[in-house]
């Protein structure tokens, strides 16, 4: 996915969507490894962005996904900090 996104970053989303089913990339190691869950999720998110706006640049779709994921990660970190706050724990003397 990373190679395809990089190769198509200056392209238009419709081209990216059409290239999803290309043949072998030439990298046997990359082709033989199954994608991890994060890669699958990011790939789906980029594809979804491109389907919403097929005439925008793939780079913009990637930026939109990056922004959305950054927001989600910030929310997770915020919750973790709240849970680590000693004032909010139910223990103690």
PDB file of N, CA, C and O in Angstrom:
ATOM      1  N   UNK A   1       0.816  -1.184   0.000  1.00  0.00           N
ATOM      2  CA  UNK A   1       0.000   0.000   0.000  1.00  0.00           C
ATOM      3  C   UNK A   1       0.866   1.255   0.000  1.00  0.00           C
ATOM      4  O   UNK A   1       0.571   2.217  -0.709  1.00  0.00           O
ATOM      5  N   UNK A   2       1.946   1.244   0.805  1.00  0.00           N
ATOM      6  CA  UNK A   2       2.802   2.420   0.893  1.00  0.00           C
ATOM      7  C   UNK A   2       3.386   2.767  -0.471  1.00  0.00           C
ATOM      8  O   UNK A   2       3.420   3.937  -0.855  1.00  0.00           O
ATOM      9  N   UNK A   3       3.844   1.756  -1.203  1.00  0.00           N
ATOM     10  CA  UNK A   3       4.438   2.005  -2.514  1.00  0.00           C
ATOM     11  C   UNK A   3       3.384   2.553  -3.473  1.00  0.00           C
ATOM     12  O   UNK A   3       3.652   3.492  -4.223  1.00  0.00           O
ATOM     13  N   UNK A   4       2.188   1.969  -3.449  1.00  0.00           N
ATOM     14  CA  UNK A   4       1.137   2.418  -4.347  1.00  0.00           C
ATOM     15  C   UNK A   4       0.726   3.850  -4.022  1.00  0.00           C
ATOM     16  O   UNK A   4       0.529   4.665  -4.924  1.00  0.00           O
ATOM     17  N   UNK A   5       0.597   4.156  -2.720  1.00  0.00           N
ATOM     18  CA  UNK A   5       0.221   5.510  -2.320  1.00  0.00           C
ATOM     19  C   UNK A   5       1.298   6.497  -2.720  1.00  0.00           C
ATOM     20  O   UNK A   5       0.994   7.579  -3.223  1.00  0.00           O
ATOM     21  N   UNK A   6       2.554   6.135  -2.502  1.00  0.00           N
ATOM     22  CA  UNK A   6       3.665   7.016  -2.882  1.00  0.00           C
ATOM     23  C   UNK A   6       3.689   7.234  -4.385  1.00  0.00           C
ATOM     24  O   UNK A   6       3.868   8.362  -4.846  1.00  0.00           O
ATOM     25  N   UNK A   7       3.510   6.164  -5.156  1.00  0.00           N
ATOM     26  CA  UNK A   7       3.533   6.271  -6.616  1.00  0.00           C
ATOM     27  C   UNK A   7       2.377   7.107  -7.138  1.00  0.00           C
ATOM     28  O   UNK A   7       2.497   7.734  -8.190  1.00  0.00           O
ATOM     29  N   UNK A   8       1.259   7.126  -6.422  1.00  0.00           N
ATOM     30  CA  UNK A   8       0.069   7.819  -6.899  1.00  0.00           C
ATOM     31  C   UNK A   8      -0.230   9.108  -6.136  1.00  0.00           C
ATOM     32  O   UNK A   8      -1.296   9.694  -6.321  1.00  0.00           O
ATOM     33  N   UNK A   9       0.691   9.558  -5.283  1.00  0.00           N
ATOM     34  CA  UNK A   9       0.407  10.700  -4.411  1.00  0.00           C
ATOM     35  C   UNK A   9       0.063  11.963  -5.184  1.00  0.00           C
ATOM     36  O   UNK A   9      -0.730  12.777  -4.711  1.00  0.00           O
ATOM     37  N   UNK A  10       0.648  12.141  -6.369  1.00  0.00           N
ATOM     38  CA  UNK A  10       0.348  13.329  -7.160  1.00  0.00           C
ATOM     39  C   UNK A  10      -0.780  13.080  -8.152  1.00  0.00           C
ATOM     40  O   UNK A  10      -1.172  13.980  -8.895  1.00  0.00           O
ATOM     41  N   UNK A  11      -1.296  11.865  -8.161  1.00  0.00           N
ATOM     42  CA  UNK A  11      -2.379  11.524  -9.073  1.00  0.00           C
ATOM     43  C   UNK A  11      -3.719  11.936  -8.511  1.00  0.00           C
ATOM     44  O   UNK A  11      -3.817  12.501  -7.422  1.00  0.00           O
ATOM     45  N   UNK A  12      -4.730  11.643  -9.268  1.00  0.00           N
ATOM     46  CA  UNK A  12      -6.097  11.948  -8.866  1.00  0.00           C
ATOM     47  C   UNK A  12      -6.690  10.680  -8.273  1.00  0.00           C
ATOM     48  O   UNK A  12      -6.331   9.574  -8.678  1.00  0.00           O
ATOM     49  N   UNK A  13      -7.586  10.836  -7.326  1.00  0.00           N
ATOM     50  CA  UNK A  13      -8.141   9.691  -6.604  1.00  0.00           C
ATOM     51  C   UNK A  13      -8.725   8.627  -7.532  1.00  0.00           C
ATOM     52  O   UNK A  13      -8.560   7.434  -7.278  1.00  0.00           O
ATOM     53  N   UNK A  14      -9.385   9.027  -8.572  1.00  0.00           N
ATOM     54  CA  UNK A  14     -10.000   8.034  -9.460  1.00  0.00           C
ATOM     55  C   UNK A  14      -8.929   7.122 -10.055  1.00  0.00           C
ATOM     56  O   UNK A  14      -9.170   5.930 -10.250  1.00  0.00           O
ATOM     57  N   UNK A  15      -7.736   7.676 -10.348  1.00  0.00           N
ATOM     58  CA  UNK A  15      -6.631   6.862 -10.850  1.00  0.00           C
ATOM     59  C   UNK A  15      -6.139   5.902  -9.777  1.00  0.00           C
ATOM     60  O   UNK A  15      -5.824   4.746 -10.060  1.00  0.00           O
ATOM     61  N   UNK A  16      -6.074   6.392  -8.542  1.00  0.00           N
ATOM     62  CA  UNK A  16      -5.668   5.552  -7.420  1.00  0.00           C
ATOM     63  C   UNK A  16      -6.645   4.387  -7.251  1.00  0.00           C
ATOM     64  O   UNK A  16      -6.232   3.240  -7.083  1.00  0.00           O
ATOM     65  N   UNK A  17      -7.926   4.691  -7.295  1.00  0.00           N
ATOM     66  CA  UNK A  17      -8.943   3.648  -7.147  1.00  0.00           C
ATOM     67  C   UNK A  17      -8.851   2.632  -8.279  1.00  0.00           C
ATOM     68  O   UNK A  17      -8.986   1.430  -8.049  1.00  0.00           O
ATOM     69  N   UNK A  18      -8.623   3.107  -9.493  1.00  0.00           N
ATOM     70  CA  UNK A  18      -8.521   2.207 -10.642  1.00  0.00           C
ATOM     71  C   UNK A  18      -7.267   1.350 -10.591  1.00  0.00           C
ATOM     72  O   UNK A  18      -7.241   0.258 -11.160  1.00  0.00           O
ATOM     73  N   UNK A  19      -6.218   1.830  -9.912  1.00  0.00           N
ATOM     74  CA  UNK A  19      -4.961   1.082  -9.871  1.00  0.00           C
ATOM     75  C   UNK A  19      -4.940   0.049  -8.757  1.00  0.00           C
ATOM     76  O   UNK A  19      -3.967  -0.694  -8.627  1.00  0.00           O
ATOM     77  N   UNK A  20      -5.994  -0.013  -7.950  1.00  0.00           N
ATOM     78  CA  UNK A  20      -6.002  -0.909  -6.801  1.00  0.00           C
ATOM     79  C   UNK A  20      -5.808  -2.368  -7.174  1.00  0.00           C
ATOM     80  O   UNK A  20      -5.294  -3.146  -6.370  1.00  0.00           O
ATOM     81  N   UNK A  21      -6.203  -2.748  -8.358  1.00  0.00           N
ATOM     82  CA  UNK A  21      -6.142  -4.163  -8.728  1.00  0.00           C
ATOM     83  C   UNK A  21      -5.047  -4.436  -9.744  1.00  0.00           C
ATOM     84  O   UNK A  21      -5.177  -5.317 -10.594  1.00  0.00           O
ATOM     85  N   UNK A  22      -3.959  -3.666  -9.645  1.00  0.00           N
ATOM     86  CA  UNK A  22      -2.832  -3.882 -10.546  1.00  0.00           C
ATOM     87  C   UNK A  22      -2.206  -5.240 -10.294  1.00  0.00           C
ATOM     88  O   UNK A  22      -2.453  -5.868  -9.264  1.00  0.00           O
ATOM     89  N   UNK A  23      -1.394  -5.689 -11.241  1.00  0.00           N
ATOM     90  CA  UNK A  23      -0.704  -6.962 -11.107  1.00  0.00           C
ATOM     91  C   UNK A  23       0.490  -6.830 -10.171  1.00  0.00           C
ATOM     92  O   UNK A  23       0.650  -5.828  -9.474  1.00  0.00           O
ATOM     93  N   UNK A  24       1.302  -7.837 -10.174  1.00  0.00           N
ATOM     94  CA  UNK A  24       2.492  -7.960  -9.333  1.00  0.00           C
ATOM     95  C   UNK A  24       3.378  -6.716  -9.409  1.00  0.00           C
ATOM     96  O   UNK A  24       3.662  -6.209 -10.495  1.00  0.00           O
ATOM     97  N   UNK A  25       3.808  -6.237  -8.254  1.00  0.00           N
ATOM     98  CA  UNK A  25       4.575  -4.988  -8.178  1.00  0.00           C
ATOM     99  C   UNK A  25       6.052  -5.165  -8.489  1.00  0.00           C
ATOM    100  O   UNK A  25       6.749  -4.181  -8.742  1.00  0.00           O
ATOM    101  N   UNK A  26       6.543  -6.397  -8.477  1.00  0.00           N
ATOM    102  CA  UNK A  26       7.953  -6.636  -8.725  1.00  0.00           C
ATOM    103  C   UNK A  26       8.751  -6.880  -7.453  1.00  0.00           C
ATOM    104  O   UNK A  26       9.943  -7.178  -7.518  1.00  0.00           O
ATOM    105  N   UNK A  27       8.111  -6.758  -6.302  1.00  0.00           N
ATOM    106  CA  UNK A  27       8.780  -6.973  -5.025  1.00  0.00           C
ATOM    107  C   UNK A  27       8.232  -8.256  -4.403  1.00  0.00           C
ATOM    108  O   UNK A  27       7.164  -8.253  -3.792  1.00  0.00           O
ATOM    109  N   UNK A  28       8.984  -9.366  -4.567  1.00  0.00           N
ATOM    110  CA  UNK A  28       8.501 -10.669  -4.087  1.00  0.00           C
ATOM    111  C   UNK A  28       8.279 -10.666  -2.576  1.00  0.00           C
ATOM    112  O   UNK A  28       7.287 -11.215  -2.096  1.00  0.00           O
ATOM    113  N   UNK A  29       9.180 -10.062  -1.836  1.00  0.00           N
ATOM    114  CA  UNK A  29       9.032 -10.048  -0.382  1.00  0.00           C
ATOM    115  C   UNK A  29       7.775  -9.286   0.036  1.00  0.00           C
ATOM    116  O   UNK A  29       6.999  -9.752   0.869  1.00  0.00           O
ATOM    117  N   UNK A  30       7.593  -8.124  -0.549  1.00  0.00           N
ATOM    118  CA  UNK A  30       6.427  -7.308  -0.219  1.00  0.00           C
ATOM    119  C   UNK A  30       5.136  -8.012  -0.616  1.00  0.00           C
ATOM    120  O   UNK A  30       4.155  -7.986   0.128  1.00  0.00           O
ATOM    121  N   UNK A  31       5.138  -8.634  -1.777  1.00  0.00           N
ATOM    122  CA  UNK A  31       3.940  -9.313  -2.273  1.00  0.00           C
ATOM    123  C   UNK A  31       3.584 -10.537  -1.433  1.00  0.00           C
ATOM    124  O   UNK A  31       2.408 -10.874  -1.295  1.00  0.00           O
ATOM    125  N   UNK A  32       4.593 -11.201  -0.872  1.00  0.00           N
ATOM    126  CA  UNK A  32       4.336 -12.442  -0.150  1.00  0.00           C
ATOM    127  C   UNK A  32       3.889 -12.206   1.292  1.00  0.00           C
ATOM    128  O   UNK A  32       3.310 -13.097   1.913  1.00  0.00           O
ATOM    129  N   UNK A  33       4.152 -11.017   1.826  1.00  0.00           N
ATOM    130  CA  UNK A  33       3.752 -10.727   3.206  1.00  0.00           C
ATOM    131  C   UNK A  33       2.308 -10.259   3.232  1.00  0.00           C
ATOM    132  O   UNK A  33       1.918  -9.380   2.464  1.00  0.00           O
ATOM    133  N   UNK A  34       1.511 -10.853   4.122  1.00  0.00           N
ATOM    134  CA  UNK A  34       0.142 -10.344   4.251  1.00  0.00           C
ATOM    135  C   UNK A  34       0.175  -8.971   4.935  1.00  0.00           C
ATOM    136  O   UNK A  34       0.983  -8.755   5.838  1.00  0.00           O
ATOM    137  N   UNK A  35      -0.679  -8.060   4.522  1.00  0.00           N
ATOM    138  CA  UNK A  35      -0.689  -6.744   5.163  1.00  0.00           C
ATOM    139  C   UNK A  35      -1.163  -6.858   6.611  1.00  0.00           C
ATOM    140  O   UNK A  35      -2.027  -7.678   6.923  1.00  0.00           O
ATOM    141  N   UNK A  36      -0.599  -6.036   7.492  1.00  0.00           N
ATOM    142  CA  UNK A  36      -1.046  -6.046   8.877  1.00  0.00           C
ATOM    143  C   UNK A  36      -2.360  -5.270   8.997  1.00  0.00           C
ATOM    144  O   UNK A  36      -2.807  -4.635   8.042  1.00  0.00           O
ATOM    145  N   UNK A  37      -2.957  -5.331  10.158  1.00  0.00           N
ATOM    146  CA  UNK A  37      -4.266  -4.702  10.361  1.00  0.00           C
ATOM    147  C   UNK A  37      -4.211  -3.181  10.207  1.00  0.00           C
ATOM    148  O   UNK A  37      -5.154  -2.579   9.695  1.00  0.00           O
ATOM    149  N   UNK A  38      -3.116  -2.557  10.643  1.00  0.00           N
ATOM    150  CA  UNK A  38      -2.985  -1.103  10.509  1.00  0.00           C
ATOM    151  C   UNK A  38      -2.937  -0.722   9.034  1.00  0.00           C
ATOM    152  O   UNK A  38      -3.598   0.225   8.610  1.00  0.00           O
ATOM    153  N   UNK A  39      -2.151  -1.465   8.255  1.00  0.00           N
ATOM    154  CA  UNK A  39      -2.042  -1.184   6.826  1.00  0.00           C
ATOM    155  C   UNK A  39      -3.392  -1.355   6.144  1.00  0.00           C
ATOM    156  O   UNK A  39      -3.778  -0.533   5.312  1.00  0.00           O
ATOM    157  N   UNK A  40      -4.107  -2.412   6.491  1.00  0.00           N
ATOM    158  CA  UNK A  40      -5.442  -2.626   5.906  1.00  0.00           C
ATOM    159  C   UNK A  40      -6.374  -1.476   6.252  1.00  0.00           C
ATOM    160  O   UNK A  40      -7.114  -0.988   5.398  1.00  0.00           O
ATOM    161  N   UNK A  41      -6.336  -1.045   7.511  1.00  0.00           N
ATOM    162  CA  UNK A  41      -7.209   0.046   7.949  1.00  0.00           C
ATOM    163  C   UNK A  41      -6.886   1.356   7.249  1.00  0.00           C
ATOM    164  O   UNK A  41      -7.788   2.077   6.822  1.00  0.00           O
ATOM    165  N   UNK A  42      -5.604   1.664   7.133  1.00  0.00           N
ATOM    166  CA  UNK A  42      -5.199   2.898   6.458  1.00  0.00           C
ATOM    167  C   UNK A  42      -5.556   2.856   4.980  1.00  0.00           C
ATOM    168  O   UNK A  42      -6.024   3.844   4.415  1.00  0.00           O
ATOM    169  N   UNK A  43      -5.331   1.705   4.361  1.00  0.00           N
ATOM    170  CA  UNK A  43      -5.651   1.553   2.943  1.00  0.00           C
ATOM    171  C   UNK A  43      -7.146   1.754   2.710  1.00  0.00           C
ATOM    172  O   UNK A  43      -7.550   2.430   1.763  1.00  0.00           O
ATOM    173  N   UNK A  44      -7.958   1.165   3.576  1.00  0.00           N
ATOM    174  CA  UNK A  44      -9.412   1.312   3.451  1.00  0.00           C
ATOM    175  C   UNK A  44      -9.826   2.766   3.672  1.00  0.00           C
ATOM    176  O   UNK A  44     -10.698   3.280   2.971  1.00  0.00           O
ATOM    177  N   UNK A  45      -9.202   3.424   4.640  1.00  0.00           N
ATOM    178  CA  UNK A  45      -9.536   4.818   4.916  1.00  0.00           C
ATOM    179  C   UNK A  45      -9.196   5.716   3.726  1.00  0.00           C
ATOM    180  O   UNK A  45      -9.972   6.603   3.371  1.00  0.00           O
ATOM    181  N   UNK A  46      -8.040   5.485   3.117  1.00  0.00           N
ATOM    182  CA  UNK A  46      -7.654   6.266   1.932  1.00  0.00           C
ATOM    183  C   UNK A  46      -8.613   5.986   0.785  1.00  0.00           C
ATOM    184  O   UNK A  46      -9.033   6.908   0.086  1.00  0.00           O
ATOM    185  N   UNK A  47      -8.961   4.718   0.587  1.00  0.00           N
ATOM    186  CA  UNK A  47      -9.899   4.361  -0.473  1.00  0.00           C
ATOM    187  C   UNK A  47     -11.252   5.032  -0.239  1.00  0.00           C
ATOM    188  O   UNK A  47     -11.865   5.546  -1.174  1.00  0.00           O
ATOM    189  N   UNK A  48     -11.716   5.023   1.019  1.00  0.00           N
ATOM    190  CA  UNK A  48     -12.997   5.658   1.347  1.00  0.00           C
ATOM    191  C   UNK A  48     -12.961   7.156   1.060  1.00  0.00           C
ATOM    192  O   UNK A  48     -13.918   7.712   0.521  1.00  0.00           O
ATOM    193  N   UNK A  49     -11.853   7.811   1.423  1.00  0.00           N
ATOM    194  CA  UNK A  49     -11.705   9.243   1.127  1.00  0.00           C
ATOM    195  C   UNK A  49     -11.744   9.483  -0.378  1.00  0.00           C
ATOM    196  O   UNK A  49     -12.384  10.424  -0.848  1.00  0.00           O
ATOM    197  N   UNK A  50     -11.057   8.627  -1.129  1.00  0.00           N
ATOM    198  CA  UNK A  50     -11.028   8.779  -2.580  1.00  0.00           C
ATOM    199  C   UNK A  50     -12.403   8.541  -3.192  1.00  0.00           C
ATOM    200  O   UNK A  50     -12.764   9.180  -4.180  1.00  0.00           O
ATOM    201  N   UNK A  51     -13.165   7.627  -2.611  1.00  0.00           N
ATOM    202  CA  UNK A  51     -14.506   7.383  -3.146  1.00  0.00           C
ATOM    203  C   UNK A  51     -15.430   8.567  -2.871  1.00  0.00           C
ATOM    204  O   UNK A  51     -16.340   8.840  -3.654  1.00  0.00           O
ATOM    205  N   UNK A  52     -15.200   9.266  -1.764  1.00  0.00           N
ATOM    206  CA  UNK A  52     -16.008  10.451  -1.456  1.00  0.00           C
ATOM    207  C   UNK A  52     -15.694  11.602  -2.408  1.00  0.00           C
ATOM    208  O   UNK A  52     -16.578  12.370  -2.786  1.00  0.00           O
ATOM    209  N   UNK A  53     -14.416  11.710  -2.791  1.00  0.00           N
ATOM    210  CA  UNK A  53     -13.958  12.830  -3.626  1.00  0.00           C
ATOM    211  C   UNK A  53     -13.049  12.300  -4.735  1.00  0.00           C
ATOM    212  O   UNK A  53     -11.833  12.481  -4.665  1.00  0.00           O
ATOM    213  N   UNK A  54     -13.612  11.652  -5.754  1.00  0.00           N
ATOM    214  CA  UNK A  54     -12.776  10.988  -6.755  1.00  0.00           C
ATOM    215  C   UNK A  54     -11.909  11.909  -7.600  1.00  0.00           C
ATOM    216  O   UNK A  54     -10.967  11.438  -8.237  1.00  0.00           O
ATOM    217  N   UNK A  55     -12.194  13.203  -7.626  1.00  0.00           N
ATOM    218  CA  UNK A  55     -11.397  14.100  -8.468  1.00  0.00           C
ATOM    219  C   UNK A  55     -10.321  14.850  -7.696  1.00  0.00           C
ATOM    220  O   UNK A  55      -9.562  15.618  -8.287  1.00  0.00           O
ATOM    221  N   UNK A  56     -10.244  14.640  -6.387  1.00  0.00           N
ATOM    222  CA  UNK A  56      -9.191  15.310  -5.630  1.00  0.00           C
ATOM    223  C   UNK A  56      -7.893  14.506  -5.729  1.00  0.00           C
ATOM    224  O   UNK A  56      -7.904  13.349  -6.147  1.00  0.00           O
ATOM    225  N   UNK A  57      -6.805  15.111  -5.351  1.00  0.00           N
ATOM    226  CA  UNK A  57      -5.504  14.447  -5.391  1.00  0.00           C
ATOM    227  C   UNK A  57      -5.417  13.403  -4.279  1.00  0.00           C
ATOM    228  O   UNK A  57      -5.985  13.578  -3.201  1.00  0.00           O
ATOM    229  N   UNK A  58      -4.701  12.322  -4.558  1.00  0.00           N
ATOM    230  CA  UNK A  58      -4.523  11.266  -3.561  1.00  0.00           C
ATOM    231  C   UNK A  58      -3.812  11.828  -2.335  1.00  0.00           C
ATOM    232  O   UNK A  58      -4.114  11.442  -1.206  1.00  0.00           O
ATOM    233  N   UNK A  59      -2.871  12.735  -2.558  1.00  0.00           N
ATOM    234  CA  UNK A  59      -2.168  13.347  -1.433  1.00  0.00           C
ATOM    235  C   UNK A  59      -3.119  14.028  -0.463  1.00  0.00           C
ATOM    236  O   UNK A  59      -2.903  13.984   0.748  1.00  0.00           O
ATOM    237  N   UNK A  60      -4.167  14.655  -0.978  1.00  0.00           N
ATOM    238  CA  UNK A  60      -5.159  15.307  -0.118  1.00  0.00           C
ATOM    239  C   UNK A  60      -5.943  14.262   0.661  1.00  0.00           C
ATOM    240  O   UNK A  60      -6.238  14.456   1.840  1.00  0.00           O
ATOM    241  N   UNK A  61      -6.279  13.161   0.013  1.00  0.00           N
ATOM    242  CA  UNK A  61      -6.988  12.075   0.702  1.00  0.00           C
ATOM    243  C   UNK A  61      -6.122  11.522   1.832  1.00  0.00           C
ATOM    244  O   UNK A  61      -6.616  11.259   2.929  1.00  0.00           O
ATOM    245  N   UNK A  62      -4.831  11.347   1.560  1.00  0.00           N
ATOM    246  CA  UNK A  62      -3.907  10.844   2.577  1.00  0.00           C
ATOM    247  C   UNK A  62      -3.823  11.840   3.736  1.00  0.00           C
ATOM    248  O   UNK A  62      -3.813  11.436   4.899  1.00  0.00           O
ATOM    249  N   UNK A  63      -3.764  13.130   3.428  1.00  0.00           N
ATOM    250  CA  UNK A  63      -3.722  14.159   4.469  1.00  0.00           C
ATOM    251  C   UNK A  63      -4.987  14.125   5.317  1.00  0.00           C
ATOM    252  O   UNK A  63      -4.916  14.254   6.540  1.00  0.00           O
ATOM    253  N   UNK A  64      -6.150  13.952   4.678  1.00  0.00           N
ATOM    254  CA  UNK A  64      -7.412  13.871   5.414  1.00  0.00           C
ATOM    255  C   UNK A  64      -7.409  12.679   6.368  1.00  0.00           C
ATOM    256  O   UNK A  64      -7.858  12.787   7.509  1.00  0.00           O
ATOM    257  N   UNK A  65      -6.899  11.541   5.893  1.00  0.00           N
ATOM    258  CA  UNK A  65      -6.823  10.338   6.731  1.00  0.00           C
ATOM    259  C   UNK A  65      -5.850  10.581   7.883  1.00  0.00           C
ATOM    260  O   UNK A  65      -6.132  10.225   9.027  1.00  0.00           O
ATOM    261  N   UNK A  66      -4.711  11.185   7.578  1.00  0.00           N
ATOM    262  CA  UNK A  66      -3.707  11.467   8.612  1.00  0.00           C
ATOM    263  C   UNK A  66      -4.301  12.361   9.699  1.00  0.00           C
ATOM    264  O   UNK A  66      -4.086  12.122  10.888  1.00  0.00           O
ATOM    265  N   UNK A  67      -5.038  13.376   9.298  1.00  0.00           N
ATOM    266  CA  UNK A  67      -5.660  14.294  10.251  1.00  0.00           C
ATOM    267  C   UNK A  67      -6.680  13.559  11.124  1.00  0.00           C
ATOM    268  O   UNK A  67      -6.722  13.748  12.340  1.00  0.00           O
ATOM    269  N   UNK A  68      -7.495  12.724  10.490  1.00  0.00           N
ATOM    270  CA  UNK A  68      -8.510  11.979  11.240  1.00  0.00           C
ATOM    271  C   UNK A  68      -7.862  11.018  12.238  1.00  0.00           C
ATOM    272  O   UNK A  68      -8.299  10.917  13.384  1.00  0.00           O
ATOM    273  N   UNK A  69      -6.819  10.314  11.794  1.00  0.00           N
ATOM    274  CA  UNK A  69      -6.142   9.378  12.687  1.00  0.00           C
ATOM    275  C   UNK A  69      -5.425  10.119  13.815  1.00  0.00           C
ATOM    276  O   UNK A  69      -5.408   9.641  14.950  1.00  0.00           O
ATOM    277  N   UNK A  70      -4.835  11.271  13.524  1.00  0.00           N
ATOM    278  CA  UNK A  70      -4.154  12.058  14.551  1.00  0.00           C
ATOM    279  C   UNK A  70      -5.150  12.488  15.625  1.00  0.00           C
ATOM    280  O   UNK A  70      -4.836  12.471  16.815  1.00  0.00           O
ATOM    281  N   UNK A  71      -6.355  12.873  15.197  1.00  0.00           N
ATOM    282  CA  UNK A  71      -7.395  13.267  16.147  1.00  0.00           C
ATOM    283  C   UNK A  71      -7.777  12.080  17.031  1.00  0.00           C
ATOM    284  O   UNK A  71      -7.896  12.225  18.248  1.00  0.00           O
ATOM    285  N   UNK A  72      -7.969  10.913  16.424  1.00  0.00           N
ATOM    286  CA  UNK A  72      -8.317   9.718  17.189  1.00  0.00           C
ATOM    287  C   UNK A  72      -7.212   9.356  18.187  1.00  0.00           C
ATOM    288  O   UNK A  72      -7.491   9.024  19.339  1.00  0.00           O
ATOM    289  N   UNK A  73      -5.956   9.424  17.731  1.00  0.00           N
ATOM    290  CA  UNK A  73      -4.841   9.123  18.624  1.00  0.00           C
ATOM    291  C   UNK A  73      -4.769  10.126  19.779  1.00  0.00           C
ATOM    292  O   UNK A  73      -4.472   9.744  20.911  1.00  0.00           O
ATOM    293  N   UNK A  74      -5.035  11.384  19.507  1.00  0.00           N
ATOM    294  CA  UNK A  74      -5.029  12.403  20.555  1.00  0.00           C
ATOM    295  C   UNK A  74      -6.103  12.102  21.600  1.00  0.00           C
ATOM    296  O   UNK A  74      -5.880  12.285  22.797  1.00  0.00           O
ATOM    297  N   UNK A  75      -7.267  11.639  21.144  1.00  0.00           N
ATOM    298  CA  UNK A  75      -8.343  11.283  22.080  1.00  0.00           C
ATOM    299  C   UNK A  75      -7.932  10.100  22.958  1.00  0.00           C
ATOM    300  O   UNK A  75      -8.215  10.085  24.156  1.00  0.00           O
ATOM    301  N   UNK A  76      -7.268   9.114  22.363  1.00  0.00           N
ATOM    302  CA  UNK A  76      -6.804   7.946  23.123  1.00  0.00           C
ATOM    303  C   UNK A  76      -5.783   8.382  24.174  1.00  0.00           C
ATOM    304  O   UNK A  76      -5.850   7.958  25.327  1.00  0.00           O
ATOM    305  N   UNK A  77      -4.837   9.234  23.764  1.00  0.00           N
ATOM    306  CA  UNK A  77      -3.814   9.715  24.698  1.00  0.00           C
ATOM    307  C   UNK A  77      -4.454  10.506  25.834  1.00  0.00           C
ATOM    308  O   UNK A  77      -4.059  10.375  26.992  1.00  0.00           O
ATOM    309  N   UNK A  78      -5.439  11.323  25.495  1.00  0.00           N
ATOM    310  CA  UNK A  78      -6.136  12.117  26.509  1.00  0.00           C
ATOM    311  C   UNK A  78      -6.809  11.196  27.527  1.00  0.00           C
ATOM    312  O   UNK A  78      -6.728  11.439  28.731  1.00  0.00           O
ATOM    313  N   UNK A  79      -7.469  10.148  27.052  1.00  0.00           N
ATOM    314  CA  UNK A  79      -8.125   9.194  27.960  1.00  0.00           C
ATOM    315  C   UNK A  79      -7.094   8.480  28.825  1.00  0.00           C
ATOM    316  O   UNK A  79      -7.334   8.241  30.009  1.00  0.00           O
ATOM    317  N   UNK A  80      -5.950   8.142  28.241  1.00  0.00           N
ATOM    318  CA  UNK A  80      -4.903   7.467  29.005  1.00  0.00           C
ATOM    319  C   UNK A  80      -4.387   8.375  30.114  1.00  0.00           C
ATOM    320  O   UNK A  80      -4.151   7.912  31.229  1.00  0.00           O
ATOM    321  N   UNK A  81      -4.211   9.646  29.827  1.00  0.00           N
ATOM    322  CA  UNK A  81      -3.724  10.584  30.834  1.00  0.00           C
ATOM    323  C   UNK A  81      -4.746  10.750  31.949  1.00  0.00           C
ATOM    324  O   UNK A  81      -4.372  10.856  33.117  1.00  0.00           O
ATOM    325  N   UNK A  82      -6.019  10.773  31.610  1.00  0.00           N
ATOM    326  CA  UNK A  82      -7.065  10.876  32.627  1.00  0.00           C
ATOM    327  C   UNK A  82      -7.029   9.638  33.523  1.00  0.00           C
ATOM    328  O   UNK A  82      -7.163   9.750  34.741  1.00  0.00           O
ATOM    329  N   UNK A  83      -6.851   8.464  32.927  1.00  0.00           N
ATOM    330  CA  UNK A  83      -6.816   7.224  33.695  1.00  0.00           C
ATOM    331  C   UNK A  83      -5.568   7.123  34.555  1.00  0.00           C
ATOM    332  O   UNK A  83      -5.591   6.457  35.590  1.00  0.00           O
ATOM    333  N   UNK A  84      -4.476   7.769  34.150  1.00  0.00           N
ATOM    334  CA  UNK A  84      -3.228   7.726  34.913  1.00  0.00           C
ATOM    335  C   UNK A  84      -3.187   8.779  36.026  1.00  0.00           C
ATOM    336  O   UNK A  84      -2.297   8.752  36.876  1.00  0.00           O
ATOM    337  N   UNK A  85      -4.140   9.691  36.018  1.00  0.00           N
ATOM    338  CA  UNK A  85      -4.165  10.762  36.999  1.00  0.00           C
ATOM    339  C   UNK A  85      -4.461  10.182  38.389  1.00  0.00           C
ATOM    340  O   UNK A  85      -5.512   9.569  38.580  1.00  0.00           O
ATOM    341  N   UNK A  86      -3.548  10.363  39.371  1.00  0.00           N
ATOM    342  CA  UNK A  86      -3.761   9.758  40.693  1.00  0.00           C
ATOM    343  C   UNK A  86      -4.998  10.293  41.412  1.00  0.00           C
ATOM    344  O   UNK A  86      -5.526   9.622  42.299  1.00  0.00           O
ATOM    345  N   UNK A  87      -5.470  11.482  41.053  1.00  0.00           N
ATOM    346  CA  UNK A  87      -6.661  12.042  41.692  1.00  0.00           C
ATOM    347  C   UNK A  87      -7.897  11.222  41.319  1.00  0.00           C
ATOM    348  O   UNK A  87      -8.835  11.124  42.111  1.00  0.00           O
ATOM    349  N   UNK A  88      -7.905  10.643  40.143  1.00  0.00           N
ATOM    350  CA  UNK A  88      -9.077   9.910  39.666  1.00  0.00           C
ATOM    351  C   UNK A  88      -9.083   8.434  40.061  1.00  0.00           C
ATOM    352  O   UNK A  88     -10.004   7.707  39.689  1.00  0.00           O
ATOM    353  N   UNK A  89      -8.095   7.987  40.792  1.00  0.00           N
ATOM    354  CA  UNK A  89      -8.064   6.565  41.184  1.00  0.00           C
ATOM    355  C   UNK A  89      -8.890   6.381  42.444  1.00  0.00           C
ATOM    356  O   UNK A  89      -9.056   7.319  43.224  1.00  0.00           O
ATOM    357  N   UNK A  90      -9.403   5.191  42.645  1.00  0.00           N
ATOM    358  CA  UNK A  90     -10.265   4.916  43.776  1.00  0.00           C
ATOM    359  C   UNK A  90      -9.501   4.312  44.964  1.00  0.00           C
ATOM    360  O   UNK A  90     -10.117   3.973  45.974  1.00  0.00           O
ATOM    361  N   UNK A  91      -8.204   4.176  44.866  1.00  0.00           N
ATOM    362  CA  UNK A  91      -7.426   3.588  45.959  1.00  0.00           C
ATOM    363  C   UNK A  91      -6.827   4.652  46.850  1.00  0.00           C
ATOM    364  O   UNK A  91      -7.172   5.829  46.752  1.00  0.00           O
ATOM    365  N   UNK A  92      -5.942   4.234  47.706  1.00  0.00           N
ATOM    366  CA  UNK A  92      -5.240   5.197  48.542  1.00  0.00           C
ATOM    367  C   UNK A  92      -5.655   5.066  49.985  1.00  0.00           C
ATOM    368  O   UNK A  92      -6.521   4.263  50.333  1.00  0.00           O
ATOM    369  N   UNK A  93      -5.012   5.886  50.837  1.00  0.00           N
ATOM    370  CA  UNK A  93      -5.301   5.786  52.260  1.00  0.00           C
ATOM    371  C   UNK A  93      -6.022   7.004  52.760  1.00  0.00           C
ATOM    372  O   UNK A  93      -6.344   7.087  53.945  1.00  0.00           O
TER     373      UNK A  93
END
